[in-house]
Amino acid sequence: MKNFSNADSGFMQEALVLARKGRGLTSPNPMVGAVVVAEGEIVGRGYHPRAGEPHAEIFALREAGDRALNAELFVTLEPCNHQGRTPPCTRAIINAGISRVVIGTSDPNPQVAGRGAACLEQAGIRVESGLLDQECCQLNEFWNKYITTGLPFVTLKSAASLDGRIATHSGNSQWISNEKSRLYVHQLRASHDAILIGIGTLLKDNPRLTARRPGENPRNPYRIVVDSLLRTPLNSQIFGTDGAEKMLLATRRQSEEKLAPYRALVKEILILPTNPLGQIDLGQLMRELGQREITSVLIEGGSEINGSALDSQIIDKICFFYAPILIGGRGSLGMISGEGCETVAQALPVKDITIRHFDSDLCLEGYIEREN
């Protein structure tokens, strides 16, 4: 592996900081940051703000202007070499006279996948890849799955007591997690394309599922309700104030008479097959969402939808909050129901676990490990 200098790492760290400014805004594109460096000084900065607008490299080159000639470009993701919503970035890099390009991680997009780096090298530019590769790759974990599989990246979020209960035997659950944990959940909402809940959670909590952060006006994600029997009340808060454009309803085949009242309230009603238990096929739902360029889904449901998601093998990442309380009770709800596994040996491993504190709450994040 190339031995990069401390200065190189610092420039890529700056590019990562810039890239994160696009969190929750760039979908279905990845987040990308770039800096132009001339004689050891950053002379141009840029990040990709949203799909359809110029890429990070273009903004950085524009800011650098004439100082880009014989300068170095540090970019978190391999520059594109194809015409998409915008022209290829490789052309702009070559025309600007950049002498060296340092790439954080290669682009898994089959339309790029090494072609961008190869194009730059063919033009006589020195190209070096793999600087802070892990950080640059994780930055776009949503994009990486979506562009290679056509399926959204799925995060399962839940909040529980230390004994794993998400509600008391009476059904009370507000609030198990503390205020700082809930603030982080709004950050998660804003970073995902869609939030998904089951009908049980909707009937119990009547949530809005918007992203609310003090002093910010984040993009609200799509709201998806999985409701096989179509029991969603027409006056539910989830229909919101931003019109039907952010609301999807997933159900099984129903009469038009039953569907008609919902058509004006939602962007689309997805008619989906069910499993032998009569539950919506969540795997097919994910395929439908991928076709609509929804690249990430945050599941914020209850025990039943969590169990169905686990059984359907659609979960990529978990985000579990644990409050320092014990609820107990035979009738209290656990985090995940569903069919589960027969033996402990069949349990799904969770890897790359990180733990953080939100005051007295613990937040455990990790990735579901599956056989390829």
KEBA-785428 format. One record per residue (C-alpha): chain; residue number from 1; x, y, z; residue in three letters. Coordinates in steps of 0.02 Angstrom, whole numbers, plus 50000, padded with zeros to 5 digits. Last residue first. Example, Ala and Ser with C-alpha at 12.3 -4.5 7.8 and 13.67 -1.06 7.14 Angstrom:
+---+-----+-------+-------+-------+-----+
| c |   k |     u |     v |     w |   r |
+---+-----+-------+-------+-------+-----+
| A |   2 | 50684 | 49947 | 50357 | Ser |
| A |   1 | 50615 | 49775 | 50390 | Ala |
+---+-----+-------+-------+-------+-----+
This chain:
+---+-----+-------+-------+-------+-----+
| c |   k |     u |     v |     w |   r |
+---+-----+-------+-------+-------+-----+
| A | 372 | 48912 | 49295 | 50044 | Asn |
| A | 371 | 48877 | 49229 | 50219 | Glu |
| A | 370 | 48796 | 49360 | 50326 | Arg |
| A | 369 | 48859 | 49475 | 50463 | Glu |
| A | 368 | 48733 | 49603 | 50522 | Ile |
| A | 367 | 48821 | 49766 | 50559 | Tyr |
| A | 366 | 48839 | 49858 | 50723 | Gly |
| A | 365 | 48781 | 50006 | 50826 | Glu |
| A | 364 | 48755 | 50006 | 51014 | Leu |
| A | 363 | 48693 | 50166 | 51095 | Cys |
| A | 362 | 48705 | 50171 | 51285 | Leu |
| A | 361 | 48598 | 50292 | 51383 | Asp |
| A | 360 | 48660 | 50383 | 51540 | Ser |
| A | 359 | 48715 | 50541 | 51447 | Asp |
| A | 358 | 48710 | 50487 | 51265 | Phe |
| A | 357 | 48852 | 50363 | 51269 | His |
| A | 356 | 48932 | 50273 | 51122 | Arg |
| A | 355 | 48961 | 50093 | 51079 | Ile |
| A | 354 | 49032 | 50026 | 50915 | Thr |
| A | 353 | 49010 | 49851 | 50849 | Ile |
| A | 352 | 49103 | 49797 | 50693 | Asp |
| A | 351 | 49008 | 49632 | 50685 | Lys |
| A | 350 | 48837 | 49563 | 50731 | Val |
| A | 349 | 48815 | 49376 | 50713 | Pro |
| A | 348 | 48645 | 49307 | 50659 | Leu |
| A | 347 | 48587 | 49165 | 50771 | Ala |
| A | 346 | 48590 | 48990 | 50696 | Gln |
| A | 345 | 48709 | 48922 | 50829 | Ala |
| A | 344 | 48588 | 48987 | 50961 | Val |
| A | 343 | 48462 | 48863 | 50895 | Thr |
| A | 342 | 48290 | 48867 | 50814 | Glu |
| A | 341 | 48301 | 49044 | 50745 | Cys |
| A | 340 | 48180 | 49189 | 50748 | Gly |
| A | 339 | 48001 | 49171 | 50691 | Glu |
| A | 338 | 47949 | 49349 | 50727 | Gly |
| A | 337 | 47981 | 49446 | 50888 | Ser |
| A | 336 | 48115 | 49579 | 50909 | Ile |
| A | 335 | 48139 | 49713 | 51042 | Met |
| A | 334 | 48043 | 49625 | 51181 | Gly |
| A | 333 | 47870 | 49676 | 51240 | Leu |
| A | 332 | 47806 | 49664 | 51418 | Ser |
| A | 331 | 47681 | 49527 | 51457 | Gly |
| A | 330 | 47789 | 49425 | 51574 | Arg |
| A | 329 | 47852 | 49580 | 51664 | Gly |
| A | 328 | 48025 | 49657 | 51676 | Gly |
| A | 327 | 48055 | 49843 | 51657 | Ile |
| A | 326 | 48236 | 49871 | 51711 | Leu |
| A | 325 | 48315 | 50042 | 51684 | Ile |
| A | 324 | 48482 | 50111 | 51626 | Pro |
| A | 323 | 48418 | 50149 | 51449 | Ala |
| A | 322 | 48483 | 50048 | 51303 | Tyr |
| A | 321 | 48480 | 50116 | 51126 | Phe |
| A | 320 | 48499 | 49994 | 50982 | Phe |
| A | 319 | 48559 | 50045 | 50808 | Cys |
| A | 318 | 48568 | 49892 | 50698 | Ile |
| A | 317 | 48639 | 49878 | 50524 | Lys |
| A | 316 | 48608 | 49780 | 50364 | Asp |
| A | 315 | 48431 | 49716 | 50393 | Ile |
| A | 314 | 48338 | 49636 | 50247 | Ile |
| A | 313 | 48350 | 49456 | 50304 | Gln |
| A | 312 | 48161 | 49428 | 50293 | Ser |
| A | 311 | 48161 | 49349 | 50466 | Asp |
| A | 310 | 48248 | 49504 | 50535 | Leu |
| A | 309 | 48126 | 49621 | 50452 | Ala |
| A | 308 | 47976 | 49520 | 50511 | Ser |
| A | 307 | 48045 | 49523 | 50688 | Gly |
| A | 306 | 48068 | 49711 | 50684 | Asn |
| A | 305 | 47893 | 49730 | 50611 | Ile |
| A | 304 | 47824 | 49629 | 50756 | Glu |
| A | 303 | 47925 | 49704 | 50900 | Ser |
| A | 302 | 47890 | 49884 | 50858 | Gly |
| A | 301 | 47937 | 49998 | 50717 | Gly |
| A | 300 | 48073 | 50123 | 50681 | Glu |
| A | 299 | 48150 | 50044 | 50526 | Ile |
| A | 298 | 48268 | 50166 | 50440 | Leu |
| A | 297 | 48276 | 50141 | 50252 | Val |
| A | 296 | 48414 | 50189 | 50130 | Ser |
| A | 295 | 48437 | 50204 | 49941 | Thr |
| A | 294 | 48262 | 50252 | 49886 | Ile |
| A | 293 | 48290 | 50266 | 49699 | Glu |
| A | 292 | 48112 | 50211 | 49656 | Arg |
| A | 291 | 48173 | 50041 | 49593 | Gln |
| A | 290 | 48258 | 50021 | 49761 | Gly |
| A | 289 | 48092 | 50048 | 49849 | Leu |
| A | 288 | 48011 | 49908 | 49748 | Glu |
| A | 287 | 48153 | 49789 | 49786 | Arg |
| A | 286 | 48141 | 49833 | 49971 | Met |
| A | 285 | 47953 | 49796 | 49968 | Leu |
| A | 284 | 47989 | 49628 | 49886 | Gln |
| A | 283 | 48102 | 49582 | 50032 | Gly |
| A | 282 | 47973 | 49648 | 50154 | Leu |
| A | 281 | 47841 | 49525 | 50094 | Asp |
| A | 280 | 47689 | 49596 | 50185 | Ile |
| A | 279 | 47626 | 49481 | 50322 | Gln |
| A | 278 | 47488 | 49354 | 50295 | Gly |
| A | 277 | 47578 | 49218 | 50395 | Leu |
| A | 276 | 47615 | 49120 | 50235 | Pro |
| A | 275 | 47706 | 49274 | 50165 | Asn |
| A | 274 | 47617 | 49417 | 50078 | Thr |
| A | 273 | 47627 | 49490 | 49903 | Pro |
| A | 272 | 47632 | 49679 | 49877 | Leu |
| A | 271 | 47519 | 49820 | 49820 | Ile |
| A | 270 | 47617 | 49980 | 49843 | Leu |
| A | 269 | 47505 | 50132 | 49866 | Ile |
| A | 268 | 47592 | 50287 | 49803 | Glu |
| A | 267 | 47619 | 50470 | 49843 | Lys |
| A | 266 | 47493 | 50461 | 49984 | Val |
| A | 265 | 47342 | 50556 | 50049 | Leu |
| A | 264 | 47241 | 50573 | 49889 | Ala |
| A | 263 | 47249 | 50385 | 49857 | Arg |
| A | 262 | 47202 | 50339 | 50034 | Tyr |
| A | 261 | 47013 | 50358 | 50021 | Pro |
| A | 260 | 47010 | 50249 | 49862 | Ala |
| A | 259 | 47098 | 50095 | 49931 | Leu |
| A | 258 | 46946 | 50017 | 50016 | Lys |
| A | 257 | 46831 | 50046 | 49868 | Glu |
| A | 256 | 46968 | 49987 | 49751 | Glu |
| A | 255 | 46963 | 49819 | 49838 | Ser |
| A | 254 | 47125 | 49764 | 49918 | Gln |
| A | 253 | 47282 | 49671 | 49863 | Arg |
| A | 252 | 47413 | 49680 | 50000 | Arg |
| A | 251 | 47478 | 49838 | 50081 | Thr |
| A | 250 | 47624 | 49958 | 50079 | Ala |
| A | 249 | 47579 | 50143 | 50097 | Leu |
| A | 248 | 47701 | 50276 | 50042 | Leu |
| A | 247 | 47703 | 50457 | 50102 | Met |
| A | 246 | 47826 | 50594 | 50055 | Lys |
| A | 245 | 47738 | 50670 | 49904 | Glu |
| A | 244 | 47565 | 50663 | 49985 | Ala |
| A | 243 | 47571 | 50834 | 50061 | Gly |
| A | 242 | 47703 | 50913 | 50171 | Asp |
| A | 241 | 47587 | 50935 | 50320 | Thr |
| A | 240 | 47587 | 50758 | 50383 | Gly |
| A | 239 | 47506 | 50597 | 50326 | Phe |
| A | 238 | 47595 | 50524 | 50478 | Ile |
| A | 237 | 47479 | 50621 | 50592 | Gln |
| A | 236 | 47341 | 50495 | 50559 | Ser |
| A | 235 | 47172 | 50566 | 50506 | Asn |
| A | 234 | 47136 | 50429 | 50378 | Leu |
| A | 233 | 47163 | 50296 | 50510 | Pro |
| A | 232 | 47280 | 50158 | 50447 | Thr |
| A | 231 | 47187 | 49991 | 50454 | Arg |
| A | 230 | 47231 | 49934 | 50279 | Leu |
| A | 229 | 47240 | 49747 | 50316 | Leu |
| A | 228 | 47422 | 49726 | 50260 | Ser |
| A | 227 | 47482 | 49890 | 50334 | Asp |
| A | 226 | 47667 | 49927 | 50314 | Val |
| A | 225 | 47679 | 50116 | 50332 | Val |
| A | 224 | 47817 | 50209 | 50241 | Ile |
| A | 223 | 47866 | 50389 | 50274 | Arg |
| A | 222 | 47987 | 50465 | 50149 | Tyr |
| A | 221 | 48123 | 50568 | 50231 | Pro |
| A | 220 | 48109 | 50747 | 50291 | Asn |
| A | 219 | 48254 | 50858 | 50238 | Arg |
| A | 218 | 48330 | 50948 | 50384 | Pro |
| A | 217 | 48280 | 51123 | 50440 | Asn |
| A | 216 | 48402 | 51155 | 50580 | Glu |
| A | 215 | 48407 | 51264 | 50735 | Gly |
| A | 214 | 48341 | 51125 | 50847 | Pro |
| A | 213 | 48328 | 50959 | 50754 | Arg |
| A | 212 | 48165 | 50879 | 50693 | Arg |
| A | 211 | 48162 | 50743 | 50562 | Ala |
| A | 210 | 47981 | 50691 | 50534 | Thr |
| A | 209 | 47905 | 50526 | 50584 | Leu |
| A | 208 | 47736 | 50604 | 50631 | Arg |
| A | 207 | 47689 | 50465 | 50752 | Pro |
| A | 206 | 47515 | 50398 | 50795 | Asn |
| A | 205 | 47591 | 50300 | 50942 | Asp |
| A | 204 | 47485 | 50143 | 50960 | Lys |
| A | 203 | 47397 | 50136 | 50792 | Leu |
| A | 202 | 47554 | 50183 | 50697 | Leu |
| A | 201 | 47665 | 50063 | 50795 | Thr |
| A | 200 | 47547 | 49918 | 50760 | Gly |
| A | 199 | 47529 | 49966 | 50576 | Ile |
| A | 198 | 47714 | 49938 | 50546 | Gly |
| A | 197 | 47847 | 50071 | 50529 | Ile |
| A | 196 | 47970 | 50125 | 50394 | Leu |
| A | 195 | 48072 | 50283 | 50382 | Ile |
| A | 194 | 48142 | 50333 | 50212 | Ala |
| A | 193 | 48289 | 50416 | 50126 | Asp |
| A | 192 | 48400 | 50406 | 50280 | His |
| A | 191 | 48513 | 50545 | 50346 | Ser |
| A | 190 | 48372 | 50653 | 50416 | Ala |
| A | 189 | 48300 | 50507 | 50512 | Arg |
| A | 188 | 48468 | 50464 | 50588 | Leu |
| A | 187 | 48489 | 50643 | 50647 | Gln |
| A | 186 | 48314 | 50634 | 50720 | His |
| A | 185 | 48370 | 50476 | 50811 | Val |
| A | 184 | 48519 | 50573 | 50881 | Tyr |
| A | 183 | 48398 | 50696 | 50961 | Leu |
| A | 182 | 48304 | 50549 | 51036 | Arg |
| A | 181 | 48464 | 50487 | 51117 | Ser |
| A | 180 | 48498 | 50660 | 51188 | Lys |
| A | 179 | 48321 | 50669 | 51259 | Glu |
| A | 178 | 48328 | 50503 | 51350 | Asn |
| A | 177 | 48273 | 50331 | 51294 | Ser |
| A | 176 | 48125 | 50238 | 51371 | Ile |
| A | 175 | 48001 | 50380 | 51345 | Trp |
| A | 174 | 47867 | 50344 | 51310 | Gln |
| A | 173 | 47845 | 50154 | 51304 | Ser |
| A | 172 | 47680 | 50108 | 51387 | Asn |
| A | 171 | 47604 | 49949 | 51317 | Gly |
| A | 170 | 47522 | 49890 | 51479 | Ser |
| A | 169 | 47651 | 49749 | 51497 | His |
| A | 168 | 47787 | 49882 | 51485 | Thr |
| A | 167 | 47867 | 49932 | 51321 | Ala |
| A | 166 | 48031 | 49910 | 51225 | Ile |
| A | 165 | 48100 | 49777 | 51342 | Arg |
| A | 164 | 48278 | 49713 | 51322 | Gly |
| A | 163 | 48326 | 49689 | 51504 | Asp |
| A | 162 | 48432 | 49847 | 51499 | Leu |
| A | 161 | 48277 | 49943 | 51444 | Ser |
| A | 160 | 48247 | 49964 | 51259 | Ala |
| A | 159 | 48259 | 50081 | 51111 | Ala |
| A | 158 | 48256 | 50016 | 50932 | Ser |
| A | 157 | 48331 | 50061 | 50764 | Lys |
| A | 156 | 48349 | 49938 | 50620 | Leu |
| A | 155 | 48451 | 50010 | 50477 | Thr |
| A | 154 | 48418 | 49951 | 50298 | Val |
| A | 153 | 48528 | 49994 | 50148 | Phe |
| A | 152 | 48414 | 50005 | 49997 | Pro |
| A | 151 | 48421 | 49875 | 49858 | Leu |
| A | 150 | 48485 | 49894 | 49678 | Gly |
| A | 149 | 48625 | 49774 | 49723 | Thr |
| A | 148 | 48790 | 49861 | 49681 | Thr |
| A | 147 | 48730 | 50043 | 49677 | Ile |
| A | 146 | 48618 | 50021 | 49829 | Tyr |
| A | 145 | 48745 | 49934 | 49940 | Lys |
| A | 144 | 48886 | 50058 | 49913 | Asn |
| A | 143 | 48768 | 50207 | 49915 | Trp |
| A | 142 | 48705 | 50171 | 50091 | Phe |
| A | 141 | 48880 | 50132 | 50155 | Glu |
| A | 140 | 48941 | 50298 | 50085 | Asn |
| A | 139 | 49043 | 50368 | 50229 | Leu |
| A | 138 | 49096 | 50191 | 50269 | Gln |
| A | 137 | 49202 | 50186 | 50111 | Cys |
| A | 136 | 49289 | 50352 | 50145 | Cys |
| A | 135 | 49327 | 50303 | 50324 | Glu |
| A | 134 | 49393 | 50132 | 50273 | Gln |
| A | 133 | 49496 | 50201 | 50127 | Asp |
| A | 132 | 49585 | 50334 | 50228 | Leu |
| A | 131 | 49703 | 50352 | 50078 | Leu |
| A | 130 | 49669 | 50205 | 49962 | Gly |
| A | 129 | 49714 | 50273 | 49791 | Ser |
| A | 128 | 49859 | 50363 | 49706 | Glu |
| A | 127 | 49846 | 50440 | 49532 | Val |
| A | 126 | 49986 | 50536 | 49444 | Arg |
| A | 125 | 49908 | 50622 | 49294 | Ile |
| A | 124 | 49974 | 50580 | 49121 | Gly |
| A | 123 | 49807 | 50580 | 49031 | Ala |
| A | 122 | 49806 | 50390 | 49034 | Gln |
| A | 121 | 49821 | 50401 | 49223 | Glu |
| A | 120 | 49665 | 50509 | 49233 | Leu |
| A | 119 | 49565 | 50389 | 49126 | Cys |
| A | 118 | 49623 | 50240 | 49230 | Ala |
| A | 117 | 49567 | 50324 | 49392 | Ala |
| A | 116 | 49393 | 50356 | 49322 | Gly |
| A | 115 | 49381 | 50183 | 49245 | Arg |
| A | 114 | 49418 | 50097 | 49409 | Gly |
| A | 113 | 49240 | 50049 | 49453 | Ala |
| A | 112 | 49151 | 50192 | 49359 | Val |
| A | 111 | 48995 | 50130 | 49269 | Gln |
| A | 110 | 48991 | 49977 | 49383 | Pro |
| A | 109 | 48969 | 50096 | 49531 | Asn |
| A | 108 | 49086 | 50028 | 49665 | Pro |
| A | 107 | 49185 | 50192 | 49664 | Asp |
| A | 106 | 49363 | 50172 | 49727 | Ser |
| A | 105 | 49412 | 50243 | 49895 | Thr |
| A | 104 | 49504 | 50395 | 49961 | Gly |
| A | 103 | 49578 | 50453 | 49796 | Ile |
| A | 102 | 49735 | 50560 | 49780 | Val |
| A | 101 | 49750 | 50648 | 49613 | Val |
| A | 100 | 49915 | 50723 | 49555 | Arg |
| A |  99 | 49960 | 50845 | 49415 | Ser |
| A |  98 | 49795 | 50943 | 49397 | Ile |
| A |  97 | 49796 | 51041 | 49234 | Gly |
| A |  96 | 49617 | 51106 | 49245 | Ala |
| A |  95 | 49570 | 51017 | 49082 | Asn |
| A |  94 | 49618 | 50848 | 49156 | Ile |
| A |  93 | 49515 | 50875 | 49313 | Ile |
| A |  92 | 49366 | 50940 | 49212 | Ala |
| A |  91 | 49369 | 50788 | 49098 | Arg |
| A |  90 | 49384 | 50669 | 49244 | Thr |
| A |  89 | 49228 | 50746 | 49323 | Cys |
| A |  88 | 49114 | 50672 | 49190 | Pro |
| A |  87 | 48965 | 50783 | 49143 | Pro |
| A |  86 | 48813 | 50794 | 49259 | Thr |
| A |  85 | 48655 | 50690 | 49281 | Arg |
| A |  84 | 48759 | 50548 | 49213 | Gly |
| A |  83 | 48894 | 50559 | 49080 | Gln |
| A |  82 | 49037 | 50443 | 49125 | His |
| A |  81 | 49212 | 50454 | 49197 | Asn |
| A |  80 | 49169 | 50483 | 49379 | Cys |
| A |  79 | 49302 | 50534 | 49504 | Pro |
| A |  78 | 49349 | 50400 | 49632 | Glu |
| A |  77 | 49279 | 50445 | 49802 | Leu |
| A |  76 | 49351 | 50548 | 49947 | Thr |
| A |  75 | 49443 | 50672 | 49835 | Val |
| A |  74 | 49614 | 50752 | 49857 | Phe |
| A |  73 | 49671 | 50852 | 49706 | Leu |
| A |  72 | 49850 | 50909 | 49685 | Glu |
| A |  71 | 49908 | 51065 | 49592 | Ala |
| A |  70 | 49999 | 51079 | 49425 | Asn |
| A |  69 | 49869 | 51208 | 49367 | Leu |
| A |  68 | 49733 | 51217 | 49501 | Ala |
| A |  67 | 49795 | 51390 | 49549 | Arg |
| A |  66 | 49708 | 51460 | 49395 | Asp |
| A |  65 | 49537 | 51438 | 49478 | Gly |
| A |  64 | 49548 | 51354 | 49649 | Ala |
| A |  63 | 49365 | 51392 | 49689 | Glu |
| A |  62 | 49308 | 51320 | 49523 | Arg |
| A |  61 | 49418 | 51167 | 49546 | Leu |
| A |  60 | 49343 | 51131 | 49718 | Ala |
| A |  59 | 49164 | 51154 | 49654 | Phe |
| A |  58 | 49197 | 51038 | 49507 | Ile |
| A |  57 | 49282 | 50905 | 49614 | Glu |
| A |  56 | 49134 | 50897 | 49734 | Ala |
| A |  55 | 49009 | 50854 | 49597 | His |
| A |  54 | 48898 | 50980 | 49510 | Pro |
| A |  53 | 48711 | 50981 | 49547 | Glu |
| A |  52 | 48588 | 50850 | 49484 | Gly |
| A |  51 | 48590 | 50750 | 49645 | Ala |
| A |  50 | 48629 | 50857 | 49798 | Arg |
| A |  49 | 48766 | 50959 | 49883 | Pro |
| A |  48 | 48922 | 50870 | 49818 | His |
| A |  47 | 49069 | 50945 | 49910 | Tyr |
| A |  46 | 49202 | 51073 | 49869 | Gly |
| A |  45 | 49360 | 51159 | 49927 | Arg |
| A |  44 | 49494 | 51250 | 49829 | Gly |
| A |  43 | 49661 | 51331 | 49874 | Val |
| A |  42 | 49716 | 51213 | 50012 | Ile |
| A |  41 | 49900 | 51251 | 50041 | Glu |
| A |  40 | 50048 | 51132 | 50026 | Gly |
| A |  39 | 50115 | 51210 | 49867 | Glu |
| A |  38 | 49943 | 51200 | 49785 | Ala |
| A |  37 | 49809 | 51087 | 49859 | Val |
| A |  36 | 49635 | 51064 | 49784 | Val |
| A |  35 | 49509 | 50989 | 49905 | Val |
| A |  34 | 49367 | 50866 | 49876 | Ala |
| A |  33 | 49214 | 50797 | 49964 | Gly |
| A |  32 | 49091 | 50665 | 49907 | Val |
| A |  31 | 48926 | 50599 | 49974 | Met |
| A |  30 | 48851 | 50469 | 49859 | Pro |
| A |  29 | 48708 | 50498 | 49736 | Asn |
| A |  28 | 48528 | 50437 | 49758 | Pro |
| A |  27 | 48532 | 50531 | 49874 | Ser |
| A |  26 | 48637 | 50688 | 49898 | Thr |
| A |  25 | 48543 | 50776 | 50039 | Leu |
| A |  24 | 48545 | 50663 | 50192 | Gly |
| A |  23 | 48728 | 50696 | 50225 | Arg |
| A |  22 | 48795 | 50825 | 50101 | Gly |
| A |  21 | 48897 | 50919 | 50231 | Lys |
| A |  20 | 48980 | 50752 | 50267 | Arg |
| A |  19 | 49083 | 50770 | 50107 | Ala |
| A |  18 | 49165 | 50929 | 50171 | Leu |
| A |  17 | 49227 | 50845 | 50330 | Val |
| A |  16 | 49288 | 50699 | 50224 | Leu |
| A |  15 | 49386 | 50818 | 50110 | Ala |
| A |  14 | 49467 | 50896 | 50263 | Glu |
| A |  13 | 49518 | 50722 | 50322 | Gln |
| A |  12 | 49590 | 50693 | 50149 | Met |
| A |  11 | 49699 | 50849 | 50166 | Phe |
| A |  10 | 49757 | 50794 | 50338 | Gly |
| A |   9 | 49801 | 50621 | 50275 | Ser |
| A |   8 | 49907 | 50695 | 50136 | Asp |
| A |   7 | 49996 | 50806 | 50262 | Ala |
| A |   6 | 50035 | 50655 | 50370 | Asn |
| A |   5 | 50115 | 50577 | 50217 | Ser |
| A |   4 | 50047 | 50431 | 50118 | Phe |
| A |   3 | 50137 | 50265 | 50111 | Asn |
| A |   2 | 50059 | 50175 | 49962 | Lys |
| A |   1 | 50000 | 50000 | 50000 | Met |
+---+-----+-------+-------+-------+-----+
